[in-house]
Amino acid sequence: MSEGLLHLRTGLIMAALPDSAYGEAVCTALRGQVEKLGLTIGDEPVWAEATFAEEVDPYSQEISVIATWRGKQRFGTVTFFPDGRVFAEYQVLLQHPAREDSYVESVQVWGRPEKLSGDPVIVEYAK
């Protein structure tokens, strides 16, 4: 298989997939954001279970690779931008451990391989 192209099961040809070590680092960072709250989502997300697609930026025409996880308990995506940046979001959907009126909707991670940052998305229950 050429380094620049990958033939997917869907029959589409797209830019090379992100390095698996980078993908694993993003998954670890997502789980780490959950663990900071004292919660766990087990081994999710699993890099090897992601599906991939391309997305073309309407302004720059640059192509990003989107990895998606669906079909387990949670849903998530990670966008790998052409300049090496990443933005990922993964569902948590668990009660916040310290706030009775809130739950952790998801966690987000962003940055570059050498420095990934992140935060939880906390939502109050409807009253």
Backbone hydrogen bonds, N-H to C=O, Kabsch-Sander energy under -0.5 kcal/mol:
donor,donor_aa,acceptor,acceptor_aa,energy
6,L,14,M,-1.4
8,L,6,L,-0.7
8,L,12,L,-2.3
11,G,8,L,-2.3
14,M,6,L,-1.5
16,A,4,G,-0.7
23,G,19,D,-2.2
24,E,20,S,-2.8
25,A,21,A,-2.0
26,V,22,Y,-2.1
27,C,23,G,-2.1
28,T,24,E,-2.6
29,A,25,A,-2.4
30,L,26,V,-2.4
31,R,27,C,-2.4
32,G,28,T,-2.3
33,Q,29,A,-1.8
34,V,30,L,-1.4
35,E,31,R,-2.5
36,K,32,G,-1.9
37,L,33,Q,-0.5
37,L,34,V,-1.2
38,G,35,E,-1.8
39,L,34,V,-1.6
44,E,41,I,-1.6
47,W,45,P,-0.6
49,E,46,V,-1.9
50,A,47,W,-1.8
51,T,68,T,-2.4
53,A,66,I,-1.8
55,E,64,S,-2.2
57,D,55,E,-0.5
57,D,62,E,-2.8
61,Q,57,D,-2.0
64,S,55,E,-2.8
64,S,62,E,-0.5
65,V,80,F,-2.0
66,I,53,A,-3.2
66,I,64,S,-0.5
67,A,65,V,-0.5
67,A,78,V,-2.8
68,T,51,T,-2.5
69,W,76,G,-2.7
72,K,74,R,-0.7
76,G,69,W,-2.0
77,T,89,E,-2.3
78,V,67,A,-2.2
79,T,87,F,-3.1
80,F,65,V,-3.1
80,F,78,V,-0.5
81,F,79,T,-0.7
81,F,85,R,-2.3
84,G,81,F,-2.1
86,V,111,G,-2.0
87,F,79,T,-1.7
88,A,109,V,-3.3
89,E,77,T,-2.7
90,Y,107,V,-2.3
91,Q,75,F,-2.5
92,V,105,E,-2.5
93,L,104,V,-1.3
93,L,105,E,-0.6
94,L,104,V,-1.3
96,H,102,S,-2.0
100,E,98,A,-0.6
102,S,99,R,-1.6
103,Y,123,V,-2.7
104,V,94,L,-3.3
105,E,103,Y,-0.8
105,E,121,V,-2.3
106,S,121,V,-1.1
107,V,90,Y,-2.1
108,Q,119,D,-3.0
109,V,88,A,-2.3
110,W,117,S,-2.5
111,G,86,V,-1.8
112,R,115,K,-1.5
115,K,112,R,-1.8
117,S,110,W,-3.1
119,D,108,Q,-1.8
121,V,106,S,-3.3
122,I,120,P,-0.6
123,V,103,Y,-2.8
125,Y,101,D,-2.9
